[in-house]
Amino acid sequence: MRLLVLGAGVSGRAAAGLAARLGHQVTLYDRNAIPDAGGLATVSGEWDPLLLTGVELVVTSPGIPERAAPITDTVEAGIDLISEVEFAWRHLDAPTVGITGTNGKTTVTELVSRMLGESGLVAPPLGNIGAAASDAVGDALDVAVLELSSFQLRFCDTLRCRVAVVTNAAEDHMDWHGSVAGYHAAKARIVANQEEGDTVVYDASDPGAAAIAVRSEGARVGVSVDGSEPLGVVGDRLEWGGACIPLDRLGVGDPAYLTDLALAGVAALGMGGSPEAVVDVAAGFRPGAHRRSLVAEIDGVRYVDDSKATNPHAALAAIAAFGSVVLIAGGLAKGLDLAPLASADGVRAVVAIGGGKDVLLDAARAGGPAESMEEAVHMARLIARPGDVVLLAPGTASFDMFDSYAARGDAFAAAVRSEEQ
């Protein structure tokens, strides 16, 4: 088969390598130069539709928007178009648990992988984190644990998850999908091929997640942290059905993380995880870096890094976790409205950085713009009073000012530490 792979990043190279191992005639395309392609045929530079001549299958990387010319030309030519994770899934010899959502999917994926691993199963995290799914084809896996972004799901046709997890579904990536409906439709691909005997686990309190779950032909299992469901937080314990743990044994009390633990435990048990492993992993869970991490307390003010809040839904959840907030927000908004961050209950003032300054400040009760993270932290310190939280929850991607959300969080922490001196 003649196969064209679009994008020479991690997933594109993995897909091209898998195609070559399977004996296909493969070409790897990227607009940028492609060094060290390992003997693969490559084409770089401006896109040319003639690259589709004679091609029977196109595998696309998640970084290429669905309205980009390589995608639209492929569709117009009537050539089969699938994502890297769909290509890999067709060759994976293991039952699959897939995790998606606007926020929380990385945490849940890591938790499910750990719970299954502690149960004695080979279940590494794949897909949007960990290794590319294509690199795992041929490995002796007991379970394929796939974190699935909307970009990856958009071009999945046959992917079937024995257990699908939907953490939530708000607005994100409008610049890629073009509309909320398009974004949610892509997310819903995670349950599109489920059948009787499969399961979708979802946050029952999230309308977007519930709307996706109802599309599944499998069993629908909702969790909650408000006691409205039999799974999740029930009284003074976290209940998974077959396993439970007292809340006072957990290292987190934030509703978002309790939801993540509830979703992960139900999914892990559904994929053969042991109750003991689910409990042990939950008891030892601590959030990763740049996820509501306390950097310092200065003069009675806490400085919290939630740089991982890369969309308004995540930032609003972070704001709701605290009382009185001086918010540092702004950046690459991806077509999303930032105004609700500035007007959210508990936000006393906003220090706006990067893109979206005008929108934030127009809706803010107080605050002002800053040209750097150092200036933003210093301004926030002048505004904050004892009992406040200076919260970095940008609600945006970082790429207008920083290389990554991690670099943005590191810059915040460095600026806070300089204020301590």
GIZIMO-V645731 format. One record per helix or strand. SS is the DSSP state (H for helix, E for strand). FROM is the first residue (numbers start at 1). TO is the last residue. If there is no record, write none. Layout:
BEGIN
SS;FROM;TO, SS;FROM;TO
END
This chain:
BEGIN
E;2;6, H;10;21, E;25;30, E;41;44, H;49;52, E;57;60, H;69;76, E;80;83, H;84;89, E;95;100, H;105;118, E;125;127, E;131;131, H;133;136, E;143;147, H;150;154, E;163;166, H;174;177, H;180;191, E;199;203, H;207;213, E;219;224, E;232;234, E;237;239, E;244;246, H;247;249, H;255;270, H;275;284, E;293;298, E;301;305, H;312;320, E;325;329, E;332;332, H;339;343, E;347;352, H;357;363, E;367;369, H;373;383, E;389;392, E;397;397, H;405;420
END
